Amino acid sequence: MKELLTPTFLMAQQQLDNVAKHLNVDSGIIERLKFPRKSLIVSVPIRMDNGETKTFMGYRVQHDLAMGPSKGGIRYYPGVDLGETAALAMWMTWKCSLMNLPFGGAKGGIDCNPAQMSEGELERLTRRYTTEILPMIGPEKDIPAPDMYTNEQTMAWLMDTYSNYHGYAIPGVVTGKPIGLGGSLGRTEATGRGVAFTVLKALEKIKTKYSQPTVVVQGFGNVGAITARYLYKEGFKIIAVSDIYCGIYNPNGLNIDELEKYVAENKTVRGFKDSEVITNEELLELKCDILAPCAIGNVITGKNADRIKCRILAEGANGPVTPDADEILNKKDIFIIPSILANAGGVTVSYFEWVQDIQRLFWEEDEVVKKLKTLIDKAFEDVYQLALTKKIDARTAAMIIGVGRVAEAKRLRGLYP
Ligand code: NAD
């Protein structure tokens, strides 16, 4: 239990307690939702390229199983622990529920530094981790997906390991797979595309006229780069982006098409033409219309919140704003699109991928994008209208909807035995 109760997990519990006050729900149901349904800690020993054996710690947490299988990404990142994984699993539950997907939340991760590991080491790590969590996962039980420093290839190894164990191909065990293995068109772009859709909706609502909105994106990985790509295509001016090493800034705007090519070759944004190098901390504090933190959690805290100068804050990353920062930002009239809405495009298209895998019937990309837009716009509208009616912030409104639906499903099912 001590390992579970880390600051990040306590923060997720606190958010649940706060939203429970707005809901007319039996306290016993809230008590059940405060803890993950199942958590597994595994050691993952692998042979490194130099012949030594090294052991990594891995986690898989299922937060809720009331409405269907659980769903959530797997991250490879230094310092991943049980508490963080459980908090992320809980947020996945609210996100799936807000989007009306028939899933509960889950999350997984391995405490490792993939930047310092070879392709072969990562493959052995993934296959051994999959073997260790194998009893927990499956198309009807729990379906992993990519997250930080995991990608299509990681999912292909996971699917292959799982399928080998069962003796036949089971594509539905993971989403975010390569297209050639039953992946969905539009899945790679889905999270960033979803962030961009929510930004467009937020701009529509705040009714401020911008000739060319300025955008700052923290993290130029899957979510950040694609958010930047779609907002750039809309004609927005992307003035700064960053990665783990540094930020780059050009007040006249960065050419995102060229930057994507540059990053594919150089693996960093550092050194891109016509840009000034800044720190990640400076980047967050730049004056802009839209700030999209798309890297890691807890980057906007009580310490820097009063220096944030955006009008819209789109949470591409999971949990980038701490609760104390939230209070400060709300007073500053910053329109926050909470992560369970802003980055829900990923799990939504993961859901489409799972449906396509089960049906063995695949959709055109246009259909995927259209369905994604319909679901994201609807969720945005639900959150916005509830926030207006109850005079509450969008995060609380999103949580009320997300938690409320899960609580109702739990009430209907009752407590077994
Ligand atoms: P990614 O690994 O593709 O990219 C992460 C980016 O963040 C990279 O540019 C990396 O250099 C940068 N970064 C890492 N640590 C940093 C730090 N300490 N400071 C600044 N930058 C840092 O990961 P991703 O899939 O884009 O995920 C990013 C965030 O979005 C995570 O919080 C993840 O949980 C969330 N998310 C991802 C998806 C998805 O579909 N990939 C879906 C929902 C939410």
Residues whose N, C-alpha, C, O or C-beta is under 5 A from the ligand:
A	BS01	NAD	P146 D147 M148 Y149 T191 G219 F220 G221 N222 V223 G224 S242 D243 I244 N280 C294 A295 I296 G316 A317 N318 N343 G346
